[in-house]
Amino acid sequence: MLPMEPLSDPLNLSARDALAQRLVLVIDDDAALLALMQTYLKRYGATVLVASSGREAWTLMESLYASGTPVHAVLCDLRMQGGSGMELYQRVGAQLPAMASRMIFSSGDVESDDVRAFVASCNAPVLAKPYRLADLRRMLADMPSPN
């Protein structure tokens, strides 16, 4: 499920400044959404890495951590084939807690009991699909720099 607004929205310069040279990892099993997010966030100066499953994302996150590469934010779908966002968060929280605090979740299913329980337990922001790209942009711009 794609976000609700077109890519042609005018560039917000403060958001561009906030995202310039920042690394954002986008995790989703929807190839069209990954391509859209990559294009959109690059317009704001972000460096964007993508993964199509929790397992692929975990490998990438371990590599980023080992290399000392700071990650500004991780945008992660909650329900994916190949390892859900909820499973990934549990693993990241246990082994890379600083990166777990940089996670923002998205889902088209925010009303189910398991998603509600997960969101309550992790206290991470969640975007309900379809979401406004401007809402994502604000969340990313408001996120403090990684240490």
N, CA, C and O atoms as a MOPAC input file, in Angstrom:
PM7 MOZYME 1SCF
protein

 N      0.84600 1    -1.16700 1     0.00000 1
 C      0.00000 1     0.00000 1     0.00000 1
 C      0.89300 1     1.23200 1     0.00000 1
 O      1.72400 1     1.40600 1     0.89200 1
 N      0.72100 1     2.07600 1    -0.99300 1
 C      1.57100 1     3.24900 1    -1.15100 1
 C      1.04800 1     4.43200 1    -0.34600 1
 O     -0.14500 1     4.50100 1    -0.05100 1
 N      1.93400 1     5.36800 1     0.01300 1
 C      1.49700 1     6.58800 1     0.69000 1
 C      0.50800 1     7.36100 1    -0.16600 1
 O      0.37900 1     7.11300 1    -1.36400 1
 N     -0.19300 1     8.30700 1     0.46800 1
 C     -1.33300 1     8.96500 1    -0.14900 1
 C     -1.02800 1    10.18300 1    -1.00100 1
 O     -1.94400 1    10.65500 1    -1.67500 1
 N      0.15300 1    10.72000 1    -1.02900 1
 C      0.36800 1    11.94600 1    -1.77700 1
 C      1.40300 1    11.74200 1    -2.87400 1
 O      2.22000 1    10.82400 1    -2.80500 1
 N      1.36400 1    12.59600 1    -3.87900 1
 C      2.30800 1    12.44000 1    -4.98400 1
 C      3.72500 1    12.84500 1    -4.58100 1
 O      3.93200 1    13.53000 1    -3.57900 1
 N      4.68000 1    12.41000 1    -5.37500 1
 C      6.07000 1    12.77900 1    -5.13700 1
 C      6.34800 1    14.23900 1    -5.46200 1
 O      7.39100 1    14.76800 1    -5.07800 1
 N      5.44400 1    14.88900 1    -6.15200 1
 C      5.71200 1    16.22900 1    -6.64900 1
 C      5.46400 1    17.33200 1    -5.62900 1
 O      5.41300 1    18.50100 1    -6.01000 1
 N      5.30600 1    17.00500 1    -4.33900 1
 C      5.10000 1    18.07000 1    -3.37100 1
 C      6.34300 1    18.95800 1    -3.31300 1
 O      7.45400 1    18.47800 1    -3.53300 1
 N      6.16300 1    20.26500 1    -3.01500 1
 C      7.31900 1    21.16100 1    -3.00000 1
 C      8.30200 1    20.77600 1    -1.90200 1
 O      7.90200 1    20.34100 1    -0.82200 1
 N      9.56800 1    20.93600 1    -2.18100 1
 C     10.59100 1    20.61400 1    -1.18900 1
 C     10.50000 1    21.55800 1    -0.00600 1
 O     10.41500 1    22.77500 1    -0.16500 1
 N     10.51900 1    20.99000 1     1.15500 1
 C     10.54500 1    21.74800 1     2.39900 1
 C     12.02200 1    21.87700 1     2.76700 1
 O     12.67300 1    20.87700 1     3.07000 1
 N     12.55400 1    23.09700 1     2.74200 1
 C     13.99300 1    23.27200 1     2.92400 1
 C     14.47300 1    22.86300 1     4.30300 1
 O     15.58400 1    22.34800 1     4.42800 1
 N     13.67100 1    23.07400 1     5.35100 1
 C     14.12000 1    22.65400 1     6.67900 1
 C     14.18300 1    21.12400 1     6.75500 1
 O     15.08200 1    20.57500 1     7.39100 1
 N     13.24900 1    20.44200 1     6.12100 1
 C     13.29600 1    18.97900 1     6.08800 1
 C     14.49200 1    18.52300 1     5.26300 1
 O     15.15200 1    17.54400 1     5.60800 1
 N     14.77000 1    19.23200 1     4.17500 1
 C     15.93000 1    18.87900 1     3.34900 1
 C     17.20800 1    19.01800 1     4.17200 1
 O     18.07200 1    18.14300 1     4.13400 1
 N     17.32600 1    20.10600 1     4.90800 1
 C     18.50500 1    20.29600 1     5.75700 1
 C     18.59700 1    19.20400 1     6.81800 1
 O     19.68200 1    18.69400 1     7.09900 1
 N     17.46100 1    18.84800 1     7.40100 1
 C     17.45900 1    17.84300 1     8.47500 1
 C     17.83000 1    16.45800 1     7.96500 1
 O     18.38900 1    15.65600 1     8.71300 1
 N     17.53100 1    16.16800 1     6.71600 1
 C     17.79400 1    14.82700 1     6.17600 1
 C     19.06000 1    14.75300 1     5.32600 1
 O     19.48900 1    13.66000 1     4.95600 1
 N     19.65500 1    15.88800 1     5.01500 1
 C     20.84600 1    15.88700 1     4.16600 1
 C     21.94300 1    15.03400 1     4.78800 1
 O     22.29400 1    15.18600 1     5.95800 1
 N     22.46700 1    14.13900 1     3.97500 1
 C     23.57300 1    13.26700 1     4.38500 1
 C     23.21500 1    12.30700 1     5.51500 1
 O     24.11600 1    11.72900 1     6.12300 1
 N     21.94100 1    12.12000 1     5.81500 1
 C     21.51800 1    11.17900 1     6.84800 1
 C     21.18700 1     9.85000 1     6.20100 1
 O     20.64100 1     9.80300 1     5.09900 1
 N     21.51800 1     8.78200 1     6.88400 1
 C     21.23100 1     7.43800 1     6.38000 1
 C     19.88600 1     6.97000 1     6.91300 1
 O     19.66000 1     6.93600 1     8.12300 1
 N     18.99400 1     6.60800 1     5.99200 1
 C     17.68100 1     6.07100 1     6.34100 1
 C     17.58500 1     4.67800 1     5.72200 1
 O     17.79900 1     4.49600 1     4.52300 1
 N     17.26200 1     3.71300 1     6.56000 1
 C     17.04500 1     2.33900 1     6.10600 1
 C     15.54600 1     2.11700 1     5.99900 1
 O     14.81500 1     2.31900 1     6.96900 1
 N     15.08300 1     1.70100 1     4.82500 1
 C     13.66200 1     1.43900 1     4.58800 1
 C     13.49400 1    -0.05800 1     4.36800 1
 O     14.15600 1    -0.65700 1     3.52000 1
 N     12.58800 1    -0.65300 1     5.15500 1
 C     12.36100 1    -2.10000 1     5.10900 1
 C     10.89100 1    -2.36200 1     4.79800 1
 O     10.00500 1    -1.98100 1     5.56300 1
 N     10.64600 1    -3.01400 1     3.67100 1
 C      9.26800 1    -3.33000 1     3.27700 1
 C      9.32100 1    -4.40800 1     2.21200 1
 O     10.25500 1    -4.44000 1     1.41100 1
 N      8.33500 1    -5.28900 1     2.19100 1
 C      8.31100 1    -6.33300 1     1.16900 1
 C      7.57800 1    -5.89400 1    -0.10200 1
 O      7.40500 1    -6.69200 1    -1.02300 1
 N      7.15400 1    -4.65100 1    -0.15500 1
 C      6.49200 1    -4.08900 1    -1.32900 1
 C      7.54600 1    -3.33400 1    -2.15400 1
 O      7.99200 1    -2.25600 1    -1.76200 1
 N      7.93700 1    -3.90900 1    -3.29200 1
 C      8.99600 1    -3.32400 1    -4.11500 1
 C      8.64700 1    -1.91500 1    -4.59800 1
 O      9.52200 1    -1.05200 1    -4.67400 1
 N      7.37700 1    -1.68000 1    -4.92500 1
 C      6.97000 1    -0.34700 1    -5.38800 1
 C      7.13300 1     0.68400 1    -4.26800 1
 O      7.56300 1     1.81000 1    -4.51700 1
 N      6.79300 1     0.30600 1    -3.05600 1
 C      6.94800 1     1.22400 1    -1.92500 1
 C      8.42500 1     1.50500 1    -1.65900 1
 O      8.79300 1     2.64800 1    -1.38500 1
 N      9.27300 1     0.48500 1    -1.73400 1
 C     10.70900 1     0.69500 1    -1.54900 1
 C     11.24600 1     1.68600 1    -2.57600 1
 O     12.01200 1     2.58600 1    -2.23000 1
 N     10.84900 1     1.52600 1    -3.83400 1
 C     11.31200 1     2.43400 1    -4.88600 1
 C     10.80800 1     3.85200 1    -4.64700 1
 O     11.55500 1     4.81500 1    -4.82100 1
 N      9.55300 1     3.98300 1    -4.25200 1
 C      8.98600 1     5.29900 1    -3.97300 1
 C      9.71800 1     5.97500 1    -2.81300 1
 O     10.08600 1     7.14500 1    -2.91300 1
 N      9.92700 1     5.25400 1    -1.72700 1
 C     10.60800 1     5.83300 1    -0.55800 1
 C     12.04100 1     6.22000 1    -0.89500 1
 O     12.52800 1     7.26000 1    -0.45200 1
 N     12.71000 1     5.39200 1    -1.67200 1
 C     14.08000 1     5.68900 1    -2.05400 1
 C     14.13000 1     6.98700 1    -2.86500 1
 O     14.96200 1     7.85400 1    -2.59500 1
 N     13.26400 1     7.12200 1    -3.83400 1
 C     13.21100 1     8.32800 1    -4.66100 1
 C     12.85600 1     9.54700 1    -3.81600 1
 O     13.51300 1    10.58400 1    -3.90600 1
 N     11.83400 1     9.42100 1    -3.01300 1
 C     11.34100 1    10.54100 1    -2.21500 1
 C     12.39200 1    11.02200 1    -1.21200 1
 O     12.67200 1    12.21800 1    -1.14200 1
 N     12.96400 1    10.12600 1    -0.45200 1
 C     13.92100 1    10.52900 1     0.58500 1
 C     15.22400 1    11.05100 1    -0.01600 1
 O     15.85800 1    11.93400 1     0.56200 1
 N     15.62300 1    10.52600 1    -1.14900 1
 C     16.81200 1    11.05500 1    -1.82200 1
 C     16.59700 1    12.49400 1    -2.26400 1
 O     17.54500 1    13.27900 1    -2.28400 1
 N     15.37300 1    12.85100 1    -2.61800 1
 C     15.07000 1    14.24000 1    -2.97600 1
 C     15.37000 1    15.18600 1    -1.82400 1
 O     15.65900 1    16.36200 1    -2.04000 1
 N     15.30200 1    14.68100 1    -0.61900 1
 C     15.58100 1    15.49300 1     0.57000 1
 C     17.02100 1    15.33900 1     1.03600 1
 O     17.36800 1    15.78000 1     2.13200 1
 N     17.85200 1    14.72400 1     0.22600 1
 C     19.27100 1    14.63200 1     0.52700 1
 C     19.68400 1    13.43800 1     1.36500 1
 O     20.85600 1    13.30900 1     1.72000 1
 N     18.74000 1    12.56200 1     1.68900 1
 C     19.07000 1    11.39500 1     2.51000 1
 C     19.79800 1    10.34000 1     1.67500 1
 O     19.59700 1    10.23000 1     0.46600 1
 N     20.63300 1     9.58500 1     2.34100 1
 C     21.18800 1     8.37000 1     1.77000 1
 C     20.22500 1     7.26600 1     2.17200 1
 O     19.92400 1     7.11300 1     3.35600 1
 N     19.74000 1     6.49800 1     1.21400 1
 C     18.69300 1     5.52100 1     1.48900 1
 C     19.18700 1     4.11800 1     1.14800 1
 O     19.66800 1     3.86000 1     0.04500 1
 N     19.05800 1     3.22700 1     2.11400 1
 C     19.29700 1     1.80800 1     1.89300 1
 C     17.96500 1     1.10200 1     2.03600 1
 O     17.12200 1     1.51900 1     2.83100 1
 N     17.76500 1     0.03700 1     1.27700 1
 C     16.49500 1    -0.68300 1     1.33200 1
 C     16.73500 1    -2.16500 1     1.59000 1
 O     17.76900 1    -2.72500 1     1.22800 1
 N     15.74500 1    -2.77600 1     2.22500 1
 C     15.72900 1    -4.22200 1     2.46000 1
 C     14.28700 1    -4.68000 1     2.28800 1
 O     13.35200 1    -3.96400 1     2.64800 1
 N     14.11400 1    -5.87400 1     1.73800 1
 C     12.76100 1    -6.35600 1     1.45200 1
 C     12.25900 1    -7.38300 1     2.45800 1
 O     11.18100 1    -7.94900 1     2.27200 1
 N     13.02100 1    -7.63200 1     3.51900 1
 C     12.56200 1    -8.56200 1     4.55900 1
 C     13.29200 1    -8.24600 1     5.85900 1
 O     14.30900 1    -7.55300 1     5.86600 1
 N     12.76100 1    -8.76000 1     6.94000 1
 C     13.41600 1    -8.59400 1     8.22900 1
 C     14.78300 1    -9.25000 1     8.25700 1
 O     15.72200 1    -8.71300 1     8.84500 1
 N     14.89800 1   -10.40600 1     7.62600 1
 C     16.19500 1   -11.10600 1     7.60100 1
 C     17.24400 1   -10.30400 1     6.83100 1
 O     18.37800 1   -10.15300 1     7.28500 1
 N     16.85900 1    -9.79900 1     5.68100 1
 C     17.77800 1    -8.98100 1     4.88500 1
 C     18.16000 1    -7.71200 1     5.65900 1
 O     19.32000 1    -7.29900 1     5.65600 1
 N     17.18900 1    -7.11400 1     6.30600 1
 C     17.44600 1    -5.89800 1     7.08800 1
 C     18.40600 1    -6.18100 1     8.23400 1
 O     19.29800 1    -5.37700 1     8.50600 1
 N     18.23400 1    -7.32100 1     8.91200 1
 C     19.10800 1    -7.64600 1    10.03900 1
 C     20.56500 1    -7.73900 1     9.58700 1
 O     21.45800 1    -7.21800 1    10.25600 1
 N     20.80100 1    -8.39400 1     8.46600 1
 C     22.15800 1    -8.51500 1     7.93500 1
 C     22.74400 1    -7.13300 1     7.64500 1
 O     23.90300 1    -6.86100 1     7.95700 1
 N     21.94300 1    -6.28100 1     7.05600 1
 C     22.37600 1    -4.92400 1     6.74000 1
 C     22.64300 1    -4.11500 1     8.01300 1
 O     23.63500 1    -3.39100 1     8.09300 1
 N     21.76400 1    -4.23800 1     8.99900 1
 C     21.92000 1    -3.50800 1    10.25500 1
 C     23.18400 1    -3.95500 1    10.99700 1
 O     23.90700 1    -3.12500 1    11.54700 1
 N     23.44600 1    -5.25200 1    11.01100 1
 C     24.67300 1    -5.75100 1    11.64700 1
 C     25.90800 1    -5.16700 1    10.96500 1
 O     26.86600 1    -4.77500 1    11.63200 1
 N     25.88100 1    -5.11300 1     9.64700 1
 C     27.00200 1    -4.57400 1     8.89300 1
 C     27.19600 1    -3.08100 1     9.17900 1
 O     28.32400 1    -2.62600 1     9.36300 1
 N     26.10800 1    -2.33000 1     9.21400 1
 C     26.18900 1    -0.89700 1     9.51600 1
 C     26.75100 1    -0.66900 1    10.91600 1
 O     27.59600 1     0.20100 1    11.12200 1
 N     26.27700 1    -1.45200 1    11.86200 1
 C     26.75000 1    -1.33800 1    13.24100 1
 C     28.24300 1    -1.67600 1    13.32800 1
 O     29.00800 1    -0.94900 1    13.96300 1
 N     28.65100 1    -2.76300 1    12.69800 1
 C     30.04900 1    -3.20100 1    12.74600 1
 C     30.98600 1    -2.16500 1    12.12700 1
 O     32.12800 1    -2.01300 1    12.56100 1
 N     30.49700 1    -1.45600 1    11.11300 1
 C     31.33300 1    -0.45800 1    10.44400 1
 C     31.28400 1     0.90500 1    11.14000 1
 O     32.00900 1     1.82600 1    10.76300 1
 N     30.43100 1     1.02700 1    12.15500 1
 C     30.30500 1     2.30300 1    12.85900 1
 C     29.52900 1     3.35000 1    12.08600 1
 O     29.61900 1     4.53900 1    12.38900 1
 N     28.76700 1     2.92100 1    11.09000 1
 C     27.98000 1     3.84600 1    10.27400 1
 C     26.73400 1     4.28200 1    11.03400 1
 O     25.91700 1     3.43600 1    11.39800 1
 N     26.56300 1     5.58800 1    11.28500 1
 C     25.37900 1     6.04200 1    12.01500 1
 C     24.12100 1     5.96000 1    11.14700 1
 O     24.13400 1     6.34900 1     9.97900 1
 N     23.05300 1     5.45900 1    11.72400 1
 C     21.76400 1     5.33600 1    11.04300 1
 C     20.81700 1     6.35700 1    11.66400 1
 O     20.54400 1     6.31200 1    12.86400 1
 N     20.31800 1     7.27900 1    10.83800 1
 C     19.41200 1     8.31000 1    11.32600 1
 C     18.05600 1     7.72600 1    11.68400 1
 O     17.48400 1     8.05400 1    12.72300 1
 N     17.54000 1     6.85200 1    10.81200 1
 C     16.21800 1     6.27900 1    11.05900 1
 C     16.06300 1     4.97600 1    10.28900 1
 O     16.71000 1     4.73900 1     9.26900 1
 N     15.16800 1     4.13400 1    10.82900 1
 C     14.80500 1     2.87600 1    10.18700 1
 C     13.28300 1     2.89100 1    10.04100 1
 O     12.55900 1     2.87700 1    11.03700 1
 N     12.80600 1     2.92000 1     8.80400 1
 C     11.37200 1     2.85900 1     8.52500 1
 C     11.06000 1     1.42000 1     8.16900 1
 O     11.56800 1     0.90100 1     7.17500 1
 N     10.22500 1     0.76600 1     8.97500 1
 C     10.04000 1    -0.67800 1     8.85400 1
 C      8.56300 1    -1.06400 1     8.84100 1
 O      7.80000 1    -0.67600 1     9.72500 1
 N      8.17700 1    -1.82600 1     7.83400 1
 C      6.83400 1    -2.39700 1     7.77200 1
 C      6.70600 1    -3.43600 1     8.88500 1
 O      7.67100 1    -4.13600 1     9.19300 1
 N      5.54200 1    -3.53900 1     9.47700 1
 C      5.34300 1    -4.51600 1    10.54700 1
 C      5.08100 1    -5.91600 1    10.02600 1
 O      5.49800 1    -6.89500 1    10.64600 1
 N      4.40300 1    -6.02600 1     8.90500 1
 C      4.03600 1    -7.33900 1     8.37400 1
 C      4.71700 1    -7.55600 1     7.03900 1
 O      4.39700 1    -6.90200 1     6.04600 1
 N      5.67900 1    -8.50000 1     7.02800 1
 C      6.42800 1    -8.81400 1     5.80200 1
 C      6.68200 1   -10.31300 1     5.73100 1
 O      6.70500 1   -11.00700 1     6.74700 1
 N      6.86900 1   -10.78700 1     4.52300 1
 C      7.36400 1   -12.14200 1     4.31700 1
 C      8.85100 1   -12.12300 1     4.67100 1
 O      9.51400 1   -11.10400 1     4.47500 1
 N      9.37300 1   -13.20400 1     5.17500 1
 C     10.80600 1   -13.27300 1     5.44700 1
 C     11.22900 1   -12.55900 1     6.71400 1
 O     12.34700 1   -12.05100 1     6.79600 1
 N     10.35700 1   -12.51300 1     7.69400 1
 C     10.69100 1   -11.88800 1     8.96800 1
 C      9.95200 1   -10.57900 1     9.15200 1
 O     10.20400 1    -9.61600 1     8.42700 1
 N      9.05600 1   -10.53300 1    10.10000 1
 C      8.22800 1    -9.34100 1    10.30800 1
 C      9.01600 1    -8.23300 1    10.99400 1
 O     10.07600 1    -8.46400 1    11.57500 1
 N      8.46600 1    -7.02300 1    10.91000 1
 C      9.05900 1    -5.89400 1    11.61400 1
 C      9.03800 1    -6.08900 1    13.11800 1
 O      9.93300 1    -5.62500 1    13.82400 1
 N      8.01600 1    -6.77300 1    13.60600 1
 C      7.93600 1    -7.03500 1    15.04700 1
 C      9.06100 1    -7.96700 1    15.48400 1
 O      9.69100 1    -7.73900 1    16.51800 1
 N      9.31700 1    -9.01700 1    14.70300 1
 C     10.42000 1    -9.94200 1    15.01200 1
 C     11.76200 1    -9.22400 1    14.91900 1
 O     12.63700 1    -9.41800 1    15.76300 1
 N     11.91800 1    -8.39900 1    13.89500 1
 C     13.16400 1    -7.65700 1    13.72300 1
 C     13.40200 1    -6.72500 1    14.90900 1
 O     14.52100 1    -6.63400 1    15.41200 1
 N     12.37100 1    -6.04400 1    15.35000 1
 C     12.52400 1    -5.11800 1    16.47300 1
 C     12.98200 1    -5.85700 1    17.73400 1
 O     13.83200 1    -5.35500 1    18.47100 1
 N     12.43300 1    -7.02700 1    17.98000 1
 C     12.84100 1    -7.80100 1    19.15300 1
 C     14.33000 1    -8.12300 1    19.08800 1
 O     15.04500 1    -7.99000 1    20.08100 1
 N     14.78400 1    -8.54000 1    17.93300 1
 C     16.20000 1    -8.88200 1    17.76300 1
 C     17.09200 1    -7.64800 1    17.86700 1
 O     18.12300 1    -7.67400 1    18.53900 1
 N     16.69200 1    -6.57900 1    17.20500 1
 C     17.46800 1    -5.33500 1    17.24600 1
 C     17.50400 1    -4.78500 1    18.66900 1
 O     18.55100 1    -4.34400 1    19.14300 1
 N     16.35100 1    -4.81300 1    19.35200 1
 C     16.29100 1    -4.31900 1    20.72700 1
 C     17.22100 1    -5.07300 1    21.65800 1
 O     17.80700 1    -4.48300 1    22.56500 1
 N     17.35900 1    -6.37300 1    21.43900 1
 C     18.21700 1    -7.19000 1    22.29900 1
 C     19.69900 1    -7.02500 1    21.96800 1
 O     20.54500 1    -7.07800 1    22.86100 1
 N     20.01800 1    -6.82400 1    20.68500 1
 C     21.42700 1    -6.82700 1    20.28600 1
 C     21.97200 1    -5.46600 1    19.84200 1
 O     23.17600 1    -5.22600 1    19.92900 1
 N     21.10200 1    -4.58000 1    19.37000 1
 C     21.51500 1    -3.24500 1    18.90900 1
 C     20.53400 1    -2.20200 1    19.43900 1
 O     19.86000 1    -1.54100 1    18.65000 1
 N     20.44100 1    -2.04100 1    20.76000 1
 C     19.39200 1    -1.18400 1    21.32900 1
 C     19.40900 1     0.26300 1    20.83400 1
 O     18.34900 1     0.87900 1    20.72400 1
 N     20.56600 1     0.80900 1    20.54000 1
 C     20.60400 1     2.18800 1    20.03900 1
 C     19.90100 1     2.28700 1    18.68600 1
 O     19.25900 1     3.29800 1    18.39800 1
 N     20.01300 1     1.26000 1    17.86400 1
 C     19.34800 1     1.27300 1    16.57000 1
 C     17.84100 1     1.04500 1    16.73500 1
 O     17.04600 1     1.57500 1    15.95800 1
 N     17.45100 1     0.27100 1    17.72900 1
 C     16.02300 1     0.04000 1    17.97900 1
 C     15.30700 1     1.35100 1    18.27800 1
 O     14.14500 1     1.52100 1    17.90900 1
 N     15.98300 1     2.26900 1    18.93600 1
 C     15.36100 1     3.55600 1    19.27100 1
 C     15.19800 1     4.45600 1    18.05600 1
 O     14.56700 1     5.50700 1    18.16100 1
 N     15.74300 1     4.07800 1    16.91100 1
 C     15.66200 1     4.87600 1    15.68600 1
 C     14.57200 1     4.34600 1    14.75600 1
 O     14.42900 1     4.83900 1    13.63700 1
 N     13.79800 1     3.34600 1    15.20000 1
 C     12.82700 1     2.69700 1    14.33400 1
 C     11.48200 1     3.41300 1    14.33200 1
 O     10.97900 1     3.85100 1    15.36700 1
 N     10.91800 1     3.51400 1    13.12400 1
 C      9.56500 1     4.00800 1    12.88300 1
 C      8.86800 1     2.89000 1    12.11200 1
 O      9.40600 1     2.38400 1    11.12700 1
 N      7.69600 1     2.51200 1    12.54800 1
 C      6.98900 1     1.40500 1    11.90600 1
 C      5.86200 1     1.90900 1    11.02500 1
 O      5.31200 1     2.98800 1    11.24700 1
 N      5.52700 1     1.10900 1    10.02200 1
 C      4.38000 1     1.39600 1     9.16500 1
 C      3.60600 1     0.10100 1     8.97400 1
 O      4.17700 1    -0.98900 1     8.96300 1
 N      2.29400 1     0.24300 1     8.82500 1
 C      1.46800 1    -0.94500 1     8.62100 1
 C      0.09100 1    -0.55500 1     8.11100 1
 O     -0.45000 1     0.49400 1     8.46100 1
 N     -0.45400 1    -1.41300 1     7.28600 1
 C     -1.83800 1    -1.26600 1     6.86600 1
 C     -2.78500 1    -1.92600 1     7.85500 1
 O     -4.00400 1    -1.87400 1     7.69000 1
 N     -2.22100 1    -2.54700 1     8.88000 1
 C     -3.00400 1    -3.28600 1     9.87400 1
 C     -2.61900 1    -2.80900 1    11.27800 1
 O     -1.91200 1    -3.50400 1    12.00800 1
 N     -3.08900 1    -1.62400 1    11.64100 1
 C     -2.73800 1    -1.08700 1    12.95700 1
 C     -3.80200 1    -1.38400 1    14.01600 1
 O     -3.63800 1    -1.02100 1    15.18100 1
 N     -4.88500 1    -2.04000 1    13.61700 1
 C     -5.98300 1    -2.29500 1    14.54800 1
 C     -5.98600 1    -3.70400 1    15.13500 1
 O     -6.73000 1    -3.96500 1    16.08000 1
 N     -5.18100 1    -4.61300 1    14.60600 1
 C     -5.20500 1    -5.98100 1    15.12600 1
 C     -4.60100 1    -6.02500 1    16.52700 1
 O     -3.78200 1    -5.18000 1    16.88900 1
 N     -5.01200 1    -7.00800 1    17.29800 1
 C     -4.57300 1    -7.11400 1    18.69000 1
 C     -3.06200 1    -7.24500 1    18.82100 1
 O     -2.45800 1    -6.61500 1    19.68900 1
 N     -2.44200 1    -8.06500 1    17.96000 1
 C     -0.99300 1    -8.25300 1    18.09200 1
 C     -0.22100 1    -6.98300 1    17.75200 1
 O      0.79400 1    -6.69200 1    18.38400 1
 N     -0.69000 1    -6.22300 1    16.75900 1
 C     -0.02500 1    -4.96300 1    16.41600 1
 C     -0.22100 1    -3.94600 1    17.54200 1
 O      0.72500 1    -3.25400 1    17.91900 1
 N     -1.41700 1    -3.84900 1    18.07200 1
 C     -1.65600 1    -2.92200 1    19.19200 1
 C     -0.77700 1    -3.25200 1    20.39100 1
 O     -0.19600 1    -2.35800 1    21.00600 1
 N     -0.68000 1    -4.52600 1    20.72000 1
 C      0.15400 1    -4.94700 1    21.85600 1
 C      1.62000 1    -4.63000 1    21.58300 1
 O      2.33000 1    -4.15300 1    22.46800 1
 N      2.06700 1    -4.89200 1    20.37200 1
 C      3.45100 1    -4.60300 1    20.02000 1
 C      3.74400 1    -3.11400 1    20.13100 1
 O      4.73000 1    -2.71800 1    20.75100 1
 N      2.90100 1    -2.29600 1    19.53900 1
 C      3.10300 1    -0.84800 1    19.55900 1
 C      3.13300 1    -0.33000 1    20.99600 1
 O      3.95100 1     0.52700 1    21.32900 1
 N      2.25200 1    -0.84200 1    21.84000 1
 C      2.23000 1    -0.41800 1    23.24400 1
 C      3.50800 1    -0.82900 1    23.97200 1
 O      3.98200 1    -0.10400 1    24.84600 1
 N      4.06100 1    -1.97200 1    23.62200 1
 C      5.24700 1    -2.47100 1    24.32400 1
 C      6.54000 1    -1.79600 1    23.87900 1
 O      7.47200 1    -1.67500 1    24.67300 1
 N      6.61400 1    -1.35800 1    22.63000 1
 C      7.88200 1    -0.80500 1    22.13900 1
 C      7.93100 1     0.71500 1    22.15200 1
 O      9.01100 1     1.29900 1    22.06800 1
 N      6.78900 1     1.35500 1    22.25700 1
 C      6.72000 1     2.81200 1    22.33800 1
 C      7.40300 1     3.49400 1    21.14800 1
 O      7.99200 1     4.56400 1    21.30400 1
 N      7.32900 1     2.89100 1    19.98200 1
 C      7.89800 1     3.47100 1    18.76400 1
 C      6.77700 1     4.09700 1    17.94100 1
 O      5.63000 1     3.66000 1    18.03200 1
 N      7.09000 1     5.10900 1    17.14500 1
 C      6.05700 1     5.70500 1    16.29500 1
 C      5.59200 1     4.73200 1    15.21300 1
 O      6.36700 1     3.91700 1    14.71300 1
 N      4.31700 1     4.83600 1    14.86700 1
 C      3.73100 1     3.97800 1    13.83200 1
 C      2.94100 1     4.84800 1    12.85700 1
 O      2.12300 1     5.67400 1    13.26200 1
 N      3.19700 1     4.65200 1    11.58600 1
 C      2.43900 1     5.30600 1    10.52400 1
 C      1.45300 1     4.29500 1     9.96000 1
 O      1.85200 1     3.21100 1     9.53300 1
 N      0.17400 1     4.63900 1     9.95400 1
 C     -0.84800 1     3.76000 1     9.37400 1
 C     -0.86800 1     3.97100 1     7.86000 1
 O     -1.01300 1     5.09500 1     7.38000 1
 N     -0.72200 1     2.87500 1     7.11900 1
 C     -0.78000 1     2.94800 1     5.65700 1
 C     -2.23400 1     3.05700 1     5.22600 1
 O     -3.08900 1     2.39900 1     5.81900 1
 N     -2.54400 1     3.85000 1     4.23000 1
 C     -1.62800 1     4.75100 1     3.53400 1
 C     -1.37700 1     6.00300 1     4.37700 1
 O     -2.30300 1     6.54900 1     4.97600 1
 N     -0.14300 1     6.44600 1     4.42000 1
 C      0.20900 1     7.62700 1     5.20500 1
 C      0.62600 1     8.76200 1     4.27800 1
 O      0.92300 1     8.55600 1     3.10200 1
 N      0.63800 1     9.94700 1     4.83700 1
 C      1.07000 1    11.12000 1     4.07300 1
 C      2.60000 1    11.19600 1     4.12000 1
 O      3.20800 1    11.07100 1     5.18300 1
 N      3.20000 1    11.39900 1     2.96600 1
 C      4.65400 1    11.52400 1     2.91200 1
 C      5.13600 1    12.68600 1     3.77400 1
 O      6.21900 1    12.62100 1     4.35600 1
 N      4.34200 1    13.74100 1     3.85800 1
 C      4.71700 1    14.88400 1     4.69900 1
 C      4.79900 1    14.47400 1     6.17000 1
 O      5.63100 1    15.00000 1     6.90900 1
 N      3.94000 1    13.53800 1     6.60400 1
 C      4.00000 1    13.05900 1     7.99500 1
 C      5.29800 1    12.28700 1     8.23600 1
 O      5.94900 1    12.46500 1     9.26600 1
 N      5.66500 1    11.44100 1     7.29500 1
 C      6.93200 1    10.71900 1     7.40400 1
 C      8.09500 1    11.69900 1     7.41500 1
 O      8.99500 1    11.58900 1     8.24800 1
 N      8.07900 1    12.64100 1     6.50900 1
 C      9.15300 1    13.62900 1     6.41700 1
 C      9.32800 1    14.37600 1     7.73800 1
 O     10.45100 1    14.58500 1     8.19700 1
 N      8.20900 1    14.77500 1     8.34400 1
 C      8.27800 1    15.48100 1     9.64700 1
 C      8.85900 1    14.57500 1    10.73200 1
 O      9.69100 1    15.01400 1    11.52600 1
 N      8.42800 1    13.32400 1    10.77000 1
 C      8.96500 1    12.39300 1    11.76900 1
 C     10.47300 1    12.25600 1    11.62300 1
 O     11.20800 1    12.27500 1    12.61000 1
 N     10.92300 1    12.11700 1    10.38900 1
 C     12.35400 1    11.95700 1    10.14700 1
 C     13.12700 1    13.23100 1    10.48200 1
 O     14.20800 1    13.17800 1    11.06800 1
 N     12.55800 1    14.37200 1    10.10300 1
 C     13.23800 1    15.64500 1    10.38400 1
 C     13.30300 1    15.93700 1    11.86900 1
 O     14.25600 1    16.56000 1    12.33700 1
 N     12.29400 1    15.49200 1    12.62400 1
 C     12.25500 1    15.73700 1    14.07100 1
 C     13.11600 1    14.76900 1    14.86900 1
 O     13.38100 1    15.00200 1    16.04900 1
 N     13.55300 1    13.68500 1    14.23600 1
 C     14.34500 1    12.70000 1    14.95500 1
 C     15.73500 1    13.27400 1    15.24500 1
 O     16.38500 1    13.79900 1    14.34100 1
 N     16.19500 1    13.17900 1    16.48800 1
 C     17.53500 1    13.70200 1    16.78400 1
 C     18.61700 1    12.92400 1    16.04200 1
 O     18.42500 1    11.76800 1    15.66500 1
 N     19.73700 1    13.56900 1    15.84400 1
 C     20.87200 1    12.91100 1    15.18100 1
 C     21.33700 1    11.71400 1    15.99300 1
 O     21.29900 1    11.73500 1    17.22300 1
 N     21.77900 1    10.66400 1    15.29700 1
 C     22.32700 1     9.52100 1    16.02100 1
 C     23.65000 1     9.90200 1    16.69000 1
 O     24.38700 1    10.74600 1    16.18100 1
 N     23.93800 1     9.29200 1    17.80300 1
 C     25.20300 1     9.59800 1    18.50000 1
 C     26.34900 1     8.83600 1    17.91600 1
 O     27.48100 1     8.97200 1    18.37900 1

